[in-house]
């Protein structure tokens, strides 16, 4: 597989975002749009800085991908953005959720599952990936901690290769209310970083 450019990645990620938008619109029975604002391949240290201040908790809902392209795909949000997104997903007024209870975590997990499957569909539709082993996702899992600790846990869970972390700046818009978030893909050890990026169409 060729090493992709950021322009190519952005195109692939946006195609996946379009599919995820349609899936979420059906699930929520409300107009939902996911837009990719930026795609970057970053060293771990820089990715941590971009995800937020070190003393501010970061919420992350992640899923393992195993197959042609292995690693972890994750949705990352601040407490405020994540709880606002949960309220929108649950059909409540923003501000109703004040902590990450079972309902809020469940909403984040289901959203990650829908988005992850959409990105996998876009990933495996790529000419260089089509026909290779199917990428199978795991059930999503939730973690909340400071950005550095969250990223370290993410790297450990997928035995990361130490190469670039692929990060997208993404906007959810549900009924004209926009929520900022990030989508992250961390390639598993043994995977070529460029290859993983080409197929990893997270957002």
TORKOL-4160 file (C-alpha; in steps of 0.2 Angstrom, whole numbers, padded with zeros to 4 digits, m for minus):
203
<pt num="1" X="0000" Y="0000" Z="0000"/>
<pt num="2" X="0006" Y="0017" Z="m0004"/>
<pt num="3" X="0010" Y="0030" Z="0009"/>
<pt num="4" X="m0005" Y="0042" Z="0009"/>
<pt num="5" X="m0005" Y="0061" Z="0009"/>
<pt num="6" X="m0014" Y="0071" Z="0022"/>
<pt num="7" X="m0025" Y="0077" Z="0007"/>
<pt num="8" X="m0029" Y="0058" Z="0003"/>
<pt num="9" X="m0033" Y="0054" Z="0021"/>
<pt num="10" X="m0044" Y="0069" Z="0023"/>
<pt num="11" X="m0054" Y="0063" Z="0008"/>
<pt num="12" X="m0056" Y="0046" Z="0015"/>
<pt num="13" X="m0060" Y="0052" Z="0032"/>
<pt num="14" X="m0074" Y="0064" Z="0026"/>
<pt num="15" X="m0082" Y="0049" Z="0016"/>
<pt num="16" X="m0082" Y="0039" Z="0032"/>
<pt num="17" X="m0089" Y="0055" Z="0041"/>
<pt num="18" X="m0103" Y="0056" Z="0028"/>
<pt num="19" X="m0108" Y="0038" Z="0031"/>
<pt num="20" X="m0108" Y="0040" Z="0050"/>
<pt num="21" X="m0118" Y="0055" Z="0048"/>
<pt num="22" X="m0132" Y="0045" Z="0039"/>
<pt num="23" X="m0131" Y="0031" Z="0052"/>
<pt num="24" X="m0133" Y="0043" Z="0067"/>
<pt num="25" X="m0147" Y="0053" Z="0058"/>
<pt num="26" X="m0156" Y="0036" Z="0057"/>
<pt num="27" X="m0152" Y="0031" Z="0075"/>
<pt num="28" X="m0157" Y="0048" Z="0082"/>
<pt num="29" X="m0171" Y="0052" Z="0070"/>
<pt num="30" X="m0164" Y="0069" Z="0069"/>
<pt num="31" X="m0152" Y="0078" Z="0056"/>
<pt num="32" X="m0135" Y="0074" Z="0061"/>
<pt num="33" X="m0119" Y="0080" Z="0052"/>
<pt num="34" X="m0101" Y="0075" Z="0056"/>
<pt num="35" X="m0087" Y="0086" Z="0048"/>
<pt num="36" X="m0069" Y="0084" Z="0047"/>
<pt num="37" X="m0060" Y="0100" Z="0050"/>
<pt num="38" X="m0042" Y="0094" Z="0051"/>
<pt num="39" X="m0031" Y="0078" Z="0049"/>
<pt num="40" X="m0014" Y="0077" Z="0056"/>
<pt num="41" X="m0001" Y="0063" Z="0059"/>
<pt num="42" X="0008" Y="0068" Z="0076"/>
<pt num="43" X="0020" Y="0061" Z="0088"/>
<pt num="44" X="0012" Y="0056" Z="0105"/>
<pt num="45" X="0018" Y="0071" Z="0114"/>
<pt num="46" X="0011" Y="0083" Z="0102"/>
<pt num="47" X="m0006" Y="0074" Z="0101"/>
<pt num="48" X="m0007" Y="0075" Z="0120"/>
<pt num="49" X="m0005" Y="0094" Z="0119"/>
<pt num="50" X="m0018" Y="0096" Z="0105"/>
<pt num="51" X="m0031" Y="0085" Z="0115"/>
<pt num="52" X="m0031" Y="0097" Z="0130"/>
<pt num="53" X="m0022" Y="0105" Z="0145"/>
<pt num="54" X="m0013" Y="0092" Z="0156"/>
<pt num="55" X="m0024" Y="0096" Z="0172"/>
<pt num="56" X="m0041" Y="0095" Z="0163"/>
<pt num="57" X="m0049" Y="0078" Z="0162"/>
<pt num="58" X="m0051" Y="0070" Z="0144"/>
<pt num="59" X="m0065" Y="0057" Z="0141"/>
<pt num="60" X="m0062" Y="0044" Z="0128"/>
<pt num="61" X="m0072" Y="0030" Z="0121"/>
<pt num="62" X="m0062" Y="0018" Z="0111"/>
<pt num="63" X="m0063" Y="0002" Z="0101"/>
<pt num="64" X="m0050" Y="m0011" Z="0095"/>
<pt num="65" X="m0049" Y="m0015" Z="0077"/>
<pt num="66" X="m0041" Y="m0031" Z="0072"/>
<pt num="67" X="m0038" Y="m0037" Z="0054"/>
<pt num="68" X="m0030" Y="m0029" Z="0038"/>
<pt num="69" X="m0027" Y="m0014" Z="0049"/>
<pt num="70" X="m0025" Y="m0016" Z="0067"/>
<pt num="71" X="m0025" Y="m0003" Z="0081"/>
<pt num="72" X="m0037" Y="0007" Z="0092"/>
<pt num="73" X="m0050" Y="0020" Z="0085"/>
<pt num="74" X="m0056" Y="0032" Z="0099"/>
<pt num="75" X="m0068" Y="0047" Z="0101"/>
<pt num="76" X="m0060" Y="0060" Z="0113"/>
<pt num="77" X="m0070" Y="0074" Z="0121"/>
<pt num="78" X="m0068" Y="0086" Z="0135"/>
<pt num="79" X="m0081" Y="0084" Z="0150"/>
<pt num="80" X="m0091" Y="0098" Z="0144"/>
<pt num="81" X="m0092" Y="0093" Z="0126"/>
<pt num="82" X="m0094" Y="0075" Z="0130"/>
<pt num="83" X="m0109" Y="0078" Z="0142"/>
<pt num="84" X="m0117" Y="0090" Z="0130"/>
<pt num="85" X="m0115" Y="0077" Z="0116"/>
<pt num="86" X="m0123" Y="0064" Z="0128"/>
<pt num="87" X="m0138" Y="0076" Z="0131"/>
<pt num="88" X="m0141" Y="0079" Z="0112"/>
<pt num="89" X="m0140" Y="0060" Z="0109"/>
<pt num="90" X="m0152" Y="0057" Z="0123"/>
<pt num="91" X="m0164" Y="0070" Z="0118"/>
<pt num="92" X="m0161" Y="0081" Z="0133"/>
<pt num="93" X="m0158" Y="0099" Z="0135"/>
<pt num="94" X="m0139" Y="0103" Z="0135"/>
<pt num="95" X="m0134" Y="0105" Z="0154"/>
<pt num="96" X="m0145" Y="0090" Z="0160"/>
<pt num="97" X="m0130" Y="0079" Z="0161"/>
<pt num="98" X="m0118" Y="0084" Z="0175"/>
<pt num="99" X="m0108" Y="0067" Z="0177"/>
<pt num="100" X="m0104" Y="0052" Z="0167"/>
<pt num="101" X="m0117" Y="0040" Z="0173"/>
<pt num="102" X="m0122" Y="0024" Z="0165"/>
<pt num="103" X="m0134" Y="0032" Z="0152"/>
<pt num="104" X="m0120" Y="0045" Z="0147"/>
<pt num="105" X="m0107" Y="0032" Z="0145"/>
<pt num="106" X="m0119" Y="0021" Z="0135"/>
<pt num="107" X="m0123" Y="0035" Z="0123"/>
<pt num="108" X="m0105" Y="0038" Z="0120"/>
<pt num="109" X="m0101" Y="0020" Z="0117"/>
<pt num="110" X="m0115" Y="0018" Z="0105"/>
<pt num="111" X="m0110" Y="0033" Z="0095"/>
<pt num="112" X="m0092" Y="0027" Z="0095"/>
<pt num="113" X="m0099" Y="0010" Z="0088"/>
<pt num="114" X="m0108" Y="0018" Z="0074"/>
<pt num="115" X="m0094" Y="0030" Z="0069"/>
<pt num="116" X="m0081" Y="0016" Z="0070"/>
<pt num="117" X="m0091" Y="0004" Z="0059"/>
<pt num="118" X="m0094" Y="0018" Z="0046"/>
<pt num="119" X="m0075" Y="0022" Z="0046"/>
<pt num="120" X="m0071" Y="0003" Z="0044"/>
<pt num="121" X="m0083" Y="0003" Z="0029"/>
<pt num="122" X="m0074" Y="0017" Z="0021"/>
<pt num="123" X="m0057" Y="0010" Z="0026"/>
<pt num="124" X="m0060" Y="m0007" Z="0018"/>
<pt num="125" X="m0068" Y="0001" Z="0002"/>
<pt num="126" X="m0050" Y="0009" Z="m0002"/>
<pt num="127" X="m0043" Y="0000" Z="m0017"/>
<pt num="128" X="m0027" Y="m0004" Z="m0008"/>
<pt num="129" X="m0036" Y="m0012" Z="0006"/>
<pt num="130" X="m0051" Y="m0020" Z="m0003"/>
<pt num="131" X="m0050" Y="m0039" Z="m0003"/>
<pt num="132" X="m0038" Y="m0040" Z="0012"/>
<pt num="133" X="m0043" Y="m0047" Z="0029"/>
<pt num="134" X="m0059" Y="m0039" Z="0036"/>
<pt num="135" X="m0056" Y="m0027" Z="0050"/>
<pt num="136" X="m0066" Y="m0032" Z="0065"/>
<pt num="137" X="m0070" Y="m0020" Z="0079"/>
<pt num="138" X="m0072" Y="m0024" Z="0097"/>
<pt num="139" X="m0086" Y="m0017" Z="0109"/>
<pt num="140" X="m0081" Y="0001" Z="0114"/>
<pt num="141" X="m0074" Y="0005" Z="0131"/>
<pt num="142" X="m0074" Y="0021" Z="0141"/>
<pt num="143" X="m0060" Y="0030" Z="0151"/>
<pt num="144" X="m0059" Y="0047" Z="0159"/>
<pt num="145" X="m0042" Y="0054" Z="0165"/>
<pt num="146" X="m0029" Y="0067" Z="0161"/>
<pt num="147" X="m0024" Y="0068" Z="0143"/>
<pt num="148" X="m0007" Y="0060" Z="0145"/>
<pt num="149" X="m0013" Y="0046" Z="0156"/>
<pt num="150" X="m0027" Y="0042" Z="0143"/>
<pt num="151" X="m0015" Y="0042" Z="0129"/>
<pt num="152" X="m0003" Y="0031" Z="0138"/>
<pt num="153" X="m0017" Y="0019" Z="0142"/>
<pt num="154" X="m0022" Y="0019" Z="0123"/>
<pt num="155" X="m0005" Y="0015" Z="0118"/>
<pt num="156" X="m0003" Y="0001" Z="0130"/>
<pt num="157" X="m0020" Y="m0007" Z="0126"/>
<pt num="158" X="m0015" Y="m0009" Z="0107"/>
<pt num="159" X="0004" Y="m0012" Z="0110"/>
<pt num="160" X="0007" Y="0003" Z="0099"/>
<pt num="161" X="0021" Y="0003" Z="0087"/>
<pt num="162" X="0027" Y="0020" Z="0093"/>
<pt num="163" X="0024" Y="0028" Z="0076"/>
<pt num="164" X="0013" Y="0043" Z="0073"/>
<pt num="165" X="m0004" Y="0045" Z="0081"/>
<pt num="166" X="m0017" Y="0050" Z="0068"/>
<pt num="167" X="m0029" Y="0064" Z="0075"/>
<pt num="168" X="m0043" Y="0072" Z="0067"/>
<pt num="169" X="m0052" Y="0088" Z="0073"/>
<pt num="170" X="m0071" Y="0084" Z="0071"/>
<pt num="171" X="m0087" Y="0093" Z="0073"/>
<pt num="172" X="m0104" Y="0085" Z="0077"/>
<pt num="173" X="m0119" Y="0095" Z="0073"/>
<pt num="174" X="m0136" Y="0088" Z="0079"/>
<pt num="175" X="m0151" Y="0099" Z="0075"/>
<pt num="176" X="m0139" Y="0114" Z="0072"/>
<pt num="177" X="m0130" Y="0112" Z="0089"/>
<pt num="178" X="m0111" Y="0110" Z="0086"/>
<pt num="179" X="m0100" Y="0099" Z="0097"/>
<pt num="180" X="m0081" Y="0099" Z="0095"/>
<pt num="181" X="m0072" Y="0082" Z="0097"/>
<pt num="182" X="m0057" Y="0073" Z="0091"/>
<pt num="183" X="m0055" Y="0056" Z="0083"/>
<pt num="184" X="m0039" Y="0046" Z="0085"/>
<pt num="185" X="m0031" Y="0031" Z="0077"/>
<pt num="186" X="m0016" Y="0022" Z="0085"/>
<pt num="187" X="m0008" Y="0009" Z="0074"/>
<pt num="188" X="m0004" Y="m0008" Z="0083"/>
<pt num="189" X="0014" Y="m0013" Z="0084"/>
<pt num="190" X="0020" Y="m0022" Z="0068"/>
<pt num="191" X="0008" Y="m0012" Z="0057"/>
<pt num="192" X="0016" Y="0000" Z="0045"/>
<pt num="193" X="0010" Y="0018" Z="0050"/>
<pt num="194" X="0008" Y="0024" Z="0033"/>
<pt num="195" X="m0002" Y="0009" Z="0028"/>
<pt num="196" X="m0013" Y="0010" Z="0044"/>
<pt num="197" X="m0017" Y="0028" Z="0040"/>
<pt num="198" X="m0022" Y="0025" Z="0023"/>
<pt num="199" X="m0035" Y="0013" Z="0029"/>
<pt num="200" X="m0039" Y="0021" Z="0045"/>
<pt num="201" X="m0053" Y="0032" Z="0040"/>
<pt num="202" X="m0058" Y="0038" Z="0057"/>
<pt num="203" X="m0068" Y="0054" Z="0054"/>
